[in-house]
Amino acid sequence: MAGAYPGFISMKHVGVLLQNSPLDGMLVLSSSFSTIHVEPSKSEEEINTRIEKHAYGKTGLEKRNKEADGLFYLKTVYLPDQLEKNLKQFLKKFPKKLVENDGRKLARHIKNRGRPTEQTWQKYRESKRRREVLAESEVNPEDILKLESQERESVLFDEQIEDISEDDENELYEDYESINLSDGNTQGDDSERVDDEDGIETDDIMAKESDNSVLNVTSSKVKNTKKPKRAEYKVIRYNKRESVAYAASRIPTSYGATLRVFHEISRREPDFKPETLLDFGSGTGMGVWAAHEKWGDSIREFQCVDVSQDMNNVAEYLLRGGEGLNKSLHIPRVYFKRFLPVSNLITYNVVVASYALSEIPKVSLRQMAVRSLWGKTSDFLVIIEHGNSEGFEITSDARTLVLKEGGYETAEGETSANEEHQFFDPAAEEMEKGFVFSPCPHDVECARSDAETRDHPCNFEQRVQLAFSQKNTRLKKYGFHTERFSYIVLRKGQRDPVEKAWPRVLQPVRLRRRHVICKLCCSSGDLKQKILTRKKDSDIYKCARHLTRWGDLLPDPEDRQRPVKNRSTLPKEVSSSQ
């Protein structure tokens, strides 16, 4: 039987085979056919050479590591308990309805105002000429003061912005959604869209109704829409009322965006412990709170600079929890100034300008500000702006200016003299070398720098808690607000050649069956769309699908070899047995 059927073996020969078997594997006997199967043993060297799954270990079955390299996502950001308490106490001093309405008006104007145009400067020059004519002629000085007060009128008193109640606001949104769905046009230029205070991009609906007739049901569904004009640019002078409105509408968004950027710096540079920080355009002091939340007591000096004394008073109130010097600062060693020092002899480890450069109307003045801030930092310069086209172009211009290492150029038709910005150093000093720390993984020209060819401004998102003025809006049922912002982190020195040149994820990862689609900004400066599959990209697939978010770094460098599984790489014993 043994010679006729070599695949079978008698039971009396089992002992002999077990003693004299030359096989290194395991002997398995089948209960039905008594068939011998040889399973190749796996050496320790093969186990140690397994492909490591990013954020999931070598086996791919370990507990996911949400703090792996390249992951900077933060869940919904809430204000610190002490800051929340002091803010509520501060806002209770003012009428609730007035503060809510002012906060909505101010937030809407900041979101919707466009960049200064030639028409803006023409109006400015015309008003200046009229003041000079009135000053030279024999007129009542009160007329001149009245003209100046009209020109300095706050955006909160703009007649074009009416008080909007919660019901009217919800009705406006419902009308917009119904029209937008019926139209089917959901794409458009970002610069031509208008953001409301809830972070929802909407078009201004202009309904033409007859004065003497009532519209029926069918005609009410058809509304004439008109592309909105962006609000005229106005320099906001933050007096007491404007400062209170800003505190009621913009504190969570400013704090959340700044904390998100500081979080990335601390994650990528865990040994970096700054000792000094300069917050330019500090406003309500959210840069101080975010830095203290991330680096704690390692910072021994916070220097806040803001031209508005009322804004400085609000920031100091939030730090003390009251007025006067009776209570100590919750975060010690915080100092306030109205003007930026001209000298660069004193430098700071971190210099941050959060939503500050957009308040400077002229390009030449912004360039002077960036030059001055770059000279006052010894390590990091952080610039954060709104996530629209204007905000992205401000950060892009600052990036270009620092990388070119040149002086500022005054734009045609602009003058560098301005009585409100005398704290800038107009001297063209030689700029030190630096590189882009984040978000760009390269120092070449940005692929989205051209407004005519770019698909979208480079921006990112962060969820934050609702502001005081948003708690009675339609966002109440969601419980959070999504802040879209653009930022640039510049660092002095030269880029480390051995640094991980991982690409940046520029939009939410699109999940598909057995593969994902990622829009990436690569180290070569190009924008690429990559498809990662479970089979061909097993080392990073699970991380890209389950952990990677918009704004993270994906461990997919240009020279990465895709670990494709191939039958030729299997052991010979396994392939022959199969």
C-alpha positions as CSV (number, residue, x, y, z in Angstrom):
1,M,0.0,0.0,0.0
2,A,2.8,2.4,0.9
3,G,4.4,1.9,-2.6
4,A,1.2,2.2,-4.4
5,Y,-0.1,5.2,-2.6
6,P,2.9,7.4,-1.5
7,G,0.6,10.0,0.0
8,F,-0.5,7.6,2.8
9,I,1.4,6.1,5.7
10,S,0.7,3.3,8.1
11,M,0.5,4.0,11.8
12,K,3.4,1.6,12.7
13,H,5.8,3.8,10.8
14,V,4.9,7.0,12.6
15,G,7.4,6.6,15.4
16,V,10.2,6.0,12.9
17,L,9.3,9.1,10.9
18,L,9.2,11.3,14.0
19,Q,12.7,10.2,15.0
20,N,14.4,10.3,11.6
21,S,12.5,13.1,9.9
22,P,14.8,15.6,8.2
23,L,12.1,18.2,8.1
24,D,12.4,21.3,10.3
25,G,8.8,22.0,10.3
26,M,5.8,20.6,12.2
27,L,4.3,17.1,11.4
28,V,0.5,17.2,11.2
29,L,-1.5,14.0,10.7
30,S,-5.0,14.2,9.1
31,S,-7.6,12.2,10.9
32,S,-9.3,11.0,7.7
33,F,-6.4,10.4,5.3
34,S,-3.4,10.5,7.7
35,T,-1.8,13.0,5.3
36,I,1.5,14.8,6.3
37,H,1.5,18.6,5.8
38,V,4.7,20.5,6.4
39,E,4.4,24.2,7.6
40,P,7.5,26.2,7.2
41,S,8.7,27.8,10.4
42,K,9.2,31.6,10.5
43,S,12.5,32.8,11.8
44,E,13.0,35.8,14.1
45,E,14.7,37.7,11.3
46,E,11.6,37.4,9.1
47,I,9.4,38.7,11.9
48,N,11.6,41.6,12.6
49,T,11.7,42.6,8.9
50,R,8.0,43.1,8.7
51,I,6.7,46.3,7.2
52,E,5.8,48.7,9.9
53,K,2.3,50.1,9.7
54,H,2.4,53.8,10.4
55,A,0.6,54.6,13.7
56,Y,-0.4,50.9,14.0
57,G,2.9,49.1,14.8
58,K,4.6,46.2,12.8
59,T,1.6,43.9,13.1
60,G,-0.9,46.4,12.0
61,L,-3.2,45.2,14.8
62,E,-1.8,47.2,17.6
63,K,-3.8,50.0,19.2
64,R,-3.8,53.1,17.0
65,N,-1.4,55.9,18.0
66,K,-3.2,59.1,17.5
67,E,-0.1,61.1,18.4
68,A,2.1,59.5,15.7
69,D,4.3,61.8,13.6
70,G,2.5,64.0,11.2
71,L,-0.9,64.0,13.0
72,F,-1.9,67.4,14.4
73,Y,-5.6,67.2,14.4
74,L,-7.4,68.7,17.4
75,K,-10.9,68.0,18.4
76,T,-13.3,70.8,19.2
77,V,-11.3,73.5,21.1
78,Y,-12.9,75.0,24.2
79,L,-11.7,78.0,26.1
80,P,-9.8,77.4,29.3
81,D,-12.1,77.4,32.4
82,Q,-10.6,80.6,33.8
83,L,-10.9,82.4,30.5
84,E,-14.5,81.3,30.0
85,K,-15.4,82.5,33.5
86,N,-13.7,85.9,33.1
87,L,-15.3,86.4,29.6
88,K,-18.8,85.7,30.9
89,Q,-18.2,88.1,33.8
90,F,-17.0,90.8,31.4
91,L,-19.9,90.5,29.0
92,K,-22.5,90.7,31.8
93,K,-21.5,94.4,32.2
94,F,-23.2,95.2,28.9
95,P,-26.8,94.8,27.5
96,K,-27.1,91.3,26.1
97,K,-29.1,92.0,23.0
98,L,-26.9,94.9,22.0
99,V,-23.7,92.9,22.5
100,E,-25.1,90.0,20.5
101,N,-26.2,92.2,17.6
102,D,-22.9,94.1,17.6
103,G,-20.9,90.9,17.6
104,R,-22.8,89.6,14.6
105,K,-22.4,92.9,12.7
106,L,-18.6,93.0,13.4
107,A,-18.0,89.4,12.5
108,R,-20.0,89.7,9.3
109,H,-18.1,92.8,8.2
110,I,-14.7,91.2,9.0
111,K,-15.6,88.2,6.9
112,N,-17.2,90.0,4.0
113,R,-15.0,93.1,3.5
114,G,-12.8,92.9,0.4
115,R,-9.3,94.2,-0.1
116,P,-8.8,97.9,-0.6
117,T,-9.4,99.0,-4.2
118,E,-8.5,102.1,-6.2
119,Q,-12.0,103.4,-5.5
120,T,-11.3,103.1,-1.8
121,W,-8.1,105.2,-2.1
122,Q,-9.9,107.7,-4.4
123,K,-12.5,108.3,-1.7
124,Y,-9.7,108.7,0.9
125,R,-7.8,111.2,-1.2
126,E,-11.0,113.2,-2.0
127,S,-11.9,113.4,1.7
128,K,-8.4,114.5,2.6
129,R,-8.5,117.2,-0.1
130,R,-11.8,118.5,1.3
131,R,-10.4,118.7,4.7
132,E,-7.4,120.7,3.5
133,V,-9.7,123.1,1.6
134,L,-11.9,123.6,4.7
135,A,-8.8,124.1,6.8
136,E,-7.5,126.8,4.4
137,S,-10.8,128.6,4.1
138,E,-12.5,130.6,6.9
139,V,-15.0,128.1,8.1
140,N,-16.2,126.9,11.4
141,P,-13.7,124.3,12.9
142,E,-16.7,122.3,14.0
143,D,-17.5,121.5,10.4
144,I,-14.1,120.0,10.0
145,L,-14.5,117.9,13.1
146,K,-17.9,116.8,11.9
147,L,-16.5,115.7,8.5
148,E,-13.7,113.7,10.2
149,S,-16.2,112.0,12.6
150,Q,-18.3,110.9,9.6
151,E,-15.2,109.4,8.0
152,R,-14.3,107.6,11.2
153,E,-17.8,106.2,11.7
154,S,-17.8,102.7,13.1
155,V,-18.9,99.7,11.1
156,L,-21.4,99.0,13.9
157,F,-23.3,102.1,12.8
158,D,-23.3,101.3,9.1
159,E,-26.8,101.9,7.7
160,Q,-26.4,99.0,5.2
161,I,-26.2,96.5,8.0
162,E,-29.6,96.1,9.7
163,D,-30.4,94.3,12.9
164,I,-31.2,90.7,12.2
165,S,-33.1,88.6,14.6
166,E,-32.8,84.9,15.0
167,D,-36.0,84.1,13.1
168,D,-35.2,86.4,10.2
169,E,-31.7,84.9,10.0
170,N,-33.0,81.3,9.9
171,E,-35.6,82.3,7.3
172,L,-32.8,83.8,5.2
173,Y,-30.8,80.6,5.4
174,E,-33.8,78.4,4.4
175,D,-34.6,80.6,1.4
176,Y,-30.9,80.4,0.3
177,E,-30.8,76.6,0.7
178,S,-33.9,76.0,-1.3
179,I,-32.7,78.3,-4.2
180,N,-29.2,76.8,-4.1
181,L,-30.5,73.3,-4.4
182,S,-32.9,74.1,-7.2
183,D,-30.1,75.9,-9.1
184,G,-27.6,73.1,-8.8
185,N,-24.7,75.5,-9.0
186,T,-22.5,74.7,-5.9
187,Q,-19.1,75.8,-7.2
188,G,-17.7,79.2,-7.6
189,D,-14.8,81.5,-7.0
190,D,-14.0,81.8,-3.3
191,S,-13.3,85.5,-3.6
192,E,-16.8,86.1,-4.9
193,R,-18.6,84.2,-2.1
194,V,-19.7,85.8,1.2
195,D,-19.1,84.2,4.6
196,D,-21.6,85.0,7.3
197,E,-20.9,85.0,11.0
198,D,-21.8,81.2,11.3
199,G,-19.0,80.2,8.9
200,I,-21.5,79.2,6.1
201,E,-20.8,80.5,2.6
202,T,-23.9,82.2,1.3
203,D,-25.0,84.4,-1.5
204,D,-26.9,87.6,-0.8
205,I,-30.5,87.1,-1.9
206,M,-32.1,90.1,-3.5
207,A,-35.9,89.5,-3.8
208,K,-37.9,91.9,-5.9
209,E,-41.5,92.1,-4.8
210,S,-44.4,94.1,-6.1
211,D,-45.6,96.9,-3.9
212,N,-49.3,96.5,-4.7
213,S,-49.7,92.7,-5.1
214,V,-49.2,89.6,-3.0
215,L,-47.0,86.8,-4.4
216,N,-48.7,83.4,-4.6
217,V,-47.1,80.1,-3.6
218,T,-45.6,79.3,-7.0
219,S,-44.2,82.8,-7.6
220,S,-42.7,82.9,-4.1
221,K,-40.4,80.0,-4.8
222,V,-38.9,81.9,-7.8
223,K,-36.6,84.6,-6.5
224,N,-34.2,86.8,-8.5
225,T,-30.7,86.3,-7.2
226,K,-27.9,88.7,-7.7
227,K,-24.2,88.1,-7.1
228,P,-23.3,90.2,-4.0
229,K,-20.8,92.9,-3.9
230,R,-18.2,92.6,-1.2
231,A,-18.4,95.1,1.5
232,E,-16.3,98.2,1.1
233,Y,-13.1,98.0,2.9
234,K,-13.0,100.0,6.1
235,V,-10.2,100.3,8.7
236,I,-11.9,99.2,11.9
237,R,-11.0,101.5,14.9
238,Y,-11.4,99.3,17.9
239,N,-12.9,101.7,20.5
240,K,-14.8,100.4,23.5
241,R,-17.9,99.3,21.7
242,E,-16.0,97.6,18.9
243,S,-13.7,95.8,21.5
244,V,-16.7,94.4,23.3
245,A,-18.3,93.2,20.0
246,Y,-15.0,91.5,19.1
247,A,-14.9,89.8,22.5
248,A,-18.4,88.6,22.0
249,S,-17.8,87.2,18.5
250,R,-14.2,86.4,17.7
251,I,-12.4,85.1,20.9
252,P,-13.0,81.3,20.4
253,T,-12.0,81.4,16.7
254,S,-8.8,83.4,17.4
255,Y,-7.9,81.1,20.3
256,G,-8.6,77.9,18.4
257,A,-6.7,78.8,15.3
258,T,-3.7,80.0,17.3
259,L,-3.7,76.9,19.5
260,R,-3.8,74.7,16.5
261,V,-0.7,76.2,15.0
262,F,1.2,76.2,18.3
263,H,0.2,72.6,18.7
264,E,1.9,71.6,15.5
265,I,5.1,73.5,16.5
266,S,5.2,71.7,19.8
267,R,4.5,68.3,18.3
268,R,7.2,68.6,15.6
269,E,9.7,70.3,17.9
270,P,9.2,68.6,21.4
271,D,12.5,70.0,22.7
272,F,11.6,73.6,21.8
273,K,10.7,75.5,25.0
274,P,10.3,79.2,24.2
275,E,11.1,81.7,27.0
276,T,9.8,84.9,25.3
277,L,6.8,85.7,23.1
278,L,5.7,88.8,21.2
279,D,2.1,89.0,20.2
280,F,1.7,91.7,17.5
281,G,-1.9,93.0,17.2
282,S,-2.7,91.1,20.4
283,G,-6.3,92.3,20.6
284,T,-8.0,90.3,23.4
285,G,-4.8,88.4,24.2
286,M,-5.7,85.0,22.8
287,G,-2.1,84.4,21.6
288,V,-1.0,84.6,25.3
289,W,-3.6,82.1,26.4
290,A,-2.8,79.7,23.6
291,A,0.9,79.8,24.2
292,H,0.4,79.3,27.9
293,E,-1.9,76.3,27.2
294,K,0.8,74.7,25.0
295,W,4.1,75.6,26.7
296,G,3.0,76.5,30.2
297,D,5.4,78.3,32.6
298,S,8.4,77.9,30.3
299,I,7.6,81.3,28.8
300,R,8.9,83.9,31.2
301,E,7.7,87.0,29.3
302,F,4.7,87.8,27.1
303,Q,4.8,91.1,25.3
304,C,1.5,92.2,23.8
305,V,1.4,95.1,21.3
306,D,-1.9,96.6,20.1
307,V,-2.6,100.2,19.0
308,S,-6.0,100.1,20.6
309,Q,-6.0,100.9,24.3
310,D,-9.5,99.6,24.7
311,M,-8.5,96.3,23.3
312,N,-5.6,96.2,25.8
313,N,-8.0,96.9,28.6
314,V,-10.2,94.0,27.5
315,A,-7.2,91.6,27.4
316,E,-6.0,92.7,30.8
317,Y,-9.6,92.3,32.3
318,L,-9.7,88.7,30.9
319,L,-6.3,88.0,32.6
320,R,-7.2,89.5,35.9
321,G,-10.9,88.7,36.1
322,G,-11.7,92.2,37.0
323,E,-10.7,95.9,36.6
324,G,-7.9,97.6,38.4
325,L,-4.8,96.1,40.1
326,N,-6.7,94.4,42.9
327,K,-6.4,91.0,41.3
328,S,-3.2,89.4,40.1
329,L,-2.8,88.2,36.5
330,H,-3.9,84.6,35.9
331,I,-0.9,84.3,33.5
332,P,2.1,86.1,35.1
333,R,4.6,88.4,33.3
334,V,2.3,89.7,30.6
335,Y,3.1,93.3,29.5
336,F,1.1,95.6,27.2
337,K,2.3,98.3,24.7
338,R,0.6,100.3,22.1
339,F,3.5,100.6,19.6
340,L,6.1,98.1,18.4
341,P,9.7,99.0,19.4
342,V,11.8,100.2,16.5
343,S,15.0,98.6,17.6
344,N,15.6,94.9,16.9
345,L,18.2,94.5,19.7
346,I,15.6,92.7,21.8
347,T,14.4,89.5,20.2
348,Y,11.8,86.9,21.1
349,N,11.7,83.2,20.6
350,V,8.2,83.3,19.1
351,V,6.6,86.3,17.3
352,V,2.9,85.8,16.4
353,A,0.5,88.0,14.4
354,S,-2.9,86.4,14.6
355,Y,-5.5,88.1,12.4
356,A,-3.5,91.4,12.7
357,L,-2.0,92.0,9.2
358,S,-5.5,92.1,7.6
359,E,-6.2,95.2,9.6
360,I,-3.4,97.0,7.8
361,P,-4.9,98.3,4.5
362,K,-1.8,99.0,2.4
363,V,0.5,96.5,1.0
364,S,3.6,98.6,1.7
365,L,2.7,98.9,5.3
366,R,2.1,95.1,5.6
367,Q,5.5,94.5,4.1
368,M,7.1,96.9,6.6
369,A,5.4,95.1,9.4
370,V,6.6,91.6,8.2
371,R,10.1,93.0,7.9
372,S,10.0,94.4,11.4
373,L,8.5,91.2,13.0
374,W,11.0,89.0,11.2
375,G,13.8,91.1,12.7
376,K,12.4,90.7,16.2
377,T,12.2,86.9,16.3
378,S,15.1,84.6,17.0
379,D,13.3,81.5,15.9
380,F,9.7,81.4,14.8
381,L,7.4,83.9,13.1
382,V,3.7,82.8,13.0
383,I,1.2,84.6,10.8
384,I,-2.5,83.6,10.9
385,E,-5.2,85.1,8.8
386,H,-8.7,84.3,7.6
387,G,-9.1,81.4,5.2
388,N,-10.5,83.4,2.3
389,S,-8.6,84.7,-0.7
390,E,-7.5,87.9,1.1
391,G,-6.1,86.1,4.1
392,F,-4.2,83.5,2.0
393,E,-2.7,86.2,-0.1
394,I,-1.5,88.1,3.0
395,T,0.3,85.0,4.3
396,S,1.6,84.2,0.8
397,D,3.1,87.7,0.4
398,A,4.8,87.4,3.8
399,R,6.2,84.0,2.8
400,T,7.6,85.4,-0.5
401,L,9.1,88.5,1.2
402,V,11.0,86.4,3.8
403,L,12.3,83.8,1.3
404,K,13.5,86.5,-1.2
405,E,15.6,88.1,1.5
406,G,15.0,91.5,-0.1
407,G,13.6,94.9,1.0
408,Y,10.0,95.9,0.6
409,E,8.7,97.6,-2.5
410,T,6.1,100.3,-2.3
411,A,3.1,99.5,-4.4
412,E,2.3,102.0,-7.2
413,G,0.0,104.8,-6.0
414,E,0.7,104.1,-2.3
415,T,2.6,106.1,0.3
416,S,4.5,104.5,3.3
417,A,3.6,107.4,5.6
418,N,0.6,106.9,7.8
419,E,-0.1,108.5,11.1
420,E,-1.8,105.3,12.5
421,H,1.2,103.0,11.8
422,Q,4.2,105.0,13.1
423,F,5.5,102.0,15.1
424,F,6.9,100.3,11.9
425,D,10.5,100.7,11.0
426,P,10.7,102.0,7.5
427,A,14.5,101.3,7.2
428,A,15.3,98.6,4.7
429,E,17.6,96.3,6.6
430,E,19.1,93.1,5.4
431,M,16.8,90.2,6.3
432,E,18.2,87.0,7.8
433,K,17.8,83.7,6.0
434,G,14.9,81.5,6.8
435,F,12.7,78.7,5.6
436,V,9.1,77.7,5.7
437,F,8.4,75.5,8.7
438,S,4.7,75.0,8.0
439,P,2.5,74.3,6.2
440,C,4.6,74.1,3.0
441,P,7.1,71.2,2.9
442,H,9.3,73.2,0.5
443,D,10.7,76.7,-0.1
444,V,9.9,77.1,-3.8
445,E,7.2,79.2,-5.3
446,C,3.7,78.3,-4.1
447,A,1.6,76.4,-6.7
448,R,-1.4,78.4,-5.6
449,S,0.2,81.9,-5.6
450,D,-1.5,82.8,-8.9
451,A,-5.1,83.8,-8.3
452,E,-6.2,83.1,-11.8
453,T,-4.9,79.5,-11.9
454,R,-5.3,78.2,-8.4
455,D,-8.2,75.9,-7.6
456,H,-8.6,77.1,-4.0
457,P,-6.8,79.3,-1.5
458,C,-4.6,77.3,0.9
459,N,-6.6,77.1,4.1
460,F,-7.4,74.7,7.0
461,E,-10.1,74.1,9.5
462,Q,-10.5,74.0,13.2
463,R,-13.7,73.4,15.2
464,V,-14.2,75.7,18.2
465,Q,-16.9,76.4,20.7
466,L,-19.6,78.9,19.9
467,A,-19.0,82.5,20.6
468,F,-21.4,84.5,22.8
469,S,-23.0,86.1,19.7
470,Q,-23.5,82.7,18.0
471,K,-25.3,80.9,20.8
472,N,-28.8,82.1,19.6
473,T,-28.2,81.3,15.9
474,R,-28.8,78.2,14.0
475,L,-25.4,76.8,15.1
476,K,-26.9,76.2,18.5
477,K,-28.1,72.8,17.5
478,Y,-24.6,71.8,16.3
479,G,-22.7,73.1,19.4
480,F,-19.6,74.2,17.5
481,H,-18.3,76.6,14.9
482,T,-15.8,75.6,12.1
483,E,-13.2,78.3,11.7
484,R,-11.3,78.3,8.3
485,F,-7.9,80.0,8.5
486,S,-4.7,80.4,6.5
487,Y,-1.3,80.5,8.2
488,I,2.4,80.4,7.6
489,V,5.2,79.5,10.1
490,L,8.6,80.9,9.1
491,R,11.8,79.8,10.9
492,K,15.2,81.3,10.9
493,G,18.2,79.3,9.7
494,Q,18.3,76.6,7.0
495,R,16.1,73.6,6.5
496,D,17.5,70.4,7.9
497,P,18.5,68.2,4.9
498,V,17.6,65.0,6.8
499,E,14.1,66.3,7.8
500,K,11.1,64.2,6.8
501,A,9.9,65.7,3.6
502,W,6.3,64.5,4.0
503,P,3.6,66.1,1.9
504,R,0.7,68.2,3.5
505,V,-2.9,67.1,3.1
506,L,-4.7,70.0,1.5
507,Q,-8.3,68.8,1.8
508,P,-10.3,66.1,3.6
509,V,-9.3,62.6,2.6
510,R,-11.9,61.1,0.2
511,L,-12.8,57.6,1.3
512,R,-13.6,55.0,-1.3
513,R,-13.9,51.2,-1.3
514,R,-10.5,49.7,-0.7
515,H,-8.7,53.0,-1.5
516,V,-8.5,56.6,-0.5
517,I,-7.8,59.8,-2.5
518,C,-5.5,62.4,-1.1
519,K,-4.8,66.0,-2.4
520,L,-1.2,66.7,-1.4
521,C,1.4,69.5,-1.5
522,C,4.7,67.7,-2.1
523,S,8.3,68.7,-1.3
524,S,8.9,69.4,-5.0
525,G,6.4,72.2,-4.8
526,D,3.8,70.5,-6.9
527,L,0.2,69.7,-6.0
528,K,-0.6,66.0,-6.6
529,Q,-3.6,63.8,-6.1
530,K,-2.6,60.3,-5.0
531,I,-4.6,57.1,-4.7
532,L,-3.6,54.8,-1.8
533,T,-4.8,51.2,-1.9
534,R,-4.9,48.6,0.9
535,K,-2.7,46.2,-1.1
536,K,-0.1,48.5,-2.6
537,D,0.3,51.0,0.2
538,S,-0.2,48.7,3.2
539,D,2.3,50.7,5.3
540,I,0.3,53.9,5.4
541,Y,-3.1,52.9,4.2
542,K,-4.8,52.5,7.6
543,C,-3.3,55.7,8.9
544,A,-4.5,57.6,5.9
545,R,-8.0,56.2,6.1
546,H,-8.7,56.4,9.8
547,L,-6.4,59.0,11.3
548,T,-5.2,61.5,8.7
549,R,-7.2,64.8,8.6
550,W,-7.1,68.0,6.6
551,G,-3.8,69.8,7.5
552,D,-1.8,66.7,8.6
553,L,1.4,65.4,7.1
554,L,1.2,62.1,5.3
555,P,4.2,59.7,5.5
556,D,4.6,59.4,1.8
557,P,7.9,61.0,0.7
558,E,8.9,61.2,-2.9
559,D,11.4,58.3,-2.6
560,R,9.0,55.9,-0.8
561,Q,8.9,52.4,-2.2
562,R,5.4,51.0,-2.3
563,P,5.4,47.6,-0.5
564,V,3.6,45.6,-3.1
565,K,3.0,42.0,-2.1
566,N,4.4,39.5,-4.6
567,R,4.4,35.7,-4.7
568,S,8.0,35.6,-5.6
569,T,8.9,37.1,-2.2
570,L,7.3,34.2,-0.3
571,P,9.5,31.3,1.0
572,K,10.2,28.5,-1.4
573,E,8.6,25.9,0.8
574,V,5.3,27.8,0.9
575,S,5.2,28.4,-2.9
576,S,6.0,24.8,-3.7
577,S,3.4,23.5,-1.3
578,Q,0.8,25.7,-2.8
